[in-house]
Amino acid sequence: MSELAVEREAPHMLRGEVNKDIEKKLLVVACIPAFNEEKTIAKVVLQTKKYVDKIVVCDDGSSDMTGEIARKLGAAVIRHERNLGKGAALKSLFEAARKMDADVFVTLDADGQHGPDEISKLVEPIARRDADMVIGNRFHSSEAIPAVRRWGNRVLNFFTNLSAGEANDTQSGFRAYSKKAVNVINVDEDGLGVDSQIFIDAKQKSLKVVEVPVTAKYPRDVKTSKKNLLWHGTEVIMSLIELVTERRPLLFLGAPGLGLLAVGGAFLITVLKIFNETRQFAIGTAIFGILFTLLGALLIFCALILWVIGNRLRRFENHISNRQT
């Protein structure tokens, strides 16, 4: 890890459409996770410098000149010796933002798909104290977004919203966080499912999350994902299944368990009817009935155990968060 300056710099004066009576000086820090982005990192850092006070880049095990370029251009650089994943990079960046005591923490991708000139759109709701977390919604106008990516994000939005409520772009990496949000959000996911995990964690902790429209660029000569879309989507969905199971076990395990119990019960009732009418015991049907009943009971038992443990952990986390704030 590089030598990160933790002293508070001269705060950035937020400009734009914020009312004068609520305009104030904010220390705005931009944090950029990057992996093998030497083609685009210079442009992203130079453009971002115009709109923030400090830039921190997490070089997540790049094999190219990503970290060196960012450092030469004045960004503080955190270096991972090997590629740990986007979530691990964001975890390091969240820790850096806490140390720097940032008022607003902005994340954007290093591939150039996000416009740094729109950072003020994300900062303004936090400056007005209207939000704790602001998501840049790329899908308010989907003309510039490839169809495959559009449909893929709809699927991921569906699974994420099962656990956390409603958002139109749960996978956007262009976000802003208040100091409160940075201090209470836990970044637990190391991989590509981190955007969903952070969103779900923010909603679970009753942080106010809003979306603002932003533009997105997908240049043909730059790969905006280091993995193909199918692998990317599969990794995120697997992370979401894990998250939903942890956060809503009664829905994800309990409901199927009740369904299996009902099916098992139907099989066993059929066995009794057949026996009552013919005095013959339907062994196959009985075996299926017992299996479905046992599996359903097991799922319900697991759901209840996870629900109790999850509630205890959330109460403990809320207690710790309240003490910190």
Protein Blocks (a to p, Z undefined) as FASTA:
>chain_A
ZZddfbdcdddddedjbdfklgccdddddddddehilkmmmmmmmmmmmmmmbdcdddeh
iablmlmmmmmnopacdddfbdfbjklmmmmmmmmmmmnopabdcdddfkopacfklmmm
mmmmmmnopafbdcddfklpmklpcfklmmmmmmmmmmmmmmnopafblmbcbdcddfkl
mmmpccfbfblmlmmmmmmmmmmnopacddddddddddfkbcfbfbdfklmmmmmmmmmm
mmmmmmmmmlmmmmmmmmmmmmmmmmmmmmmmmmmmnopacfklmmmmmmmmmmmmmmmm
mmmmmmmmmmmmmmmmmmmmmmmZZ
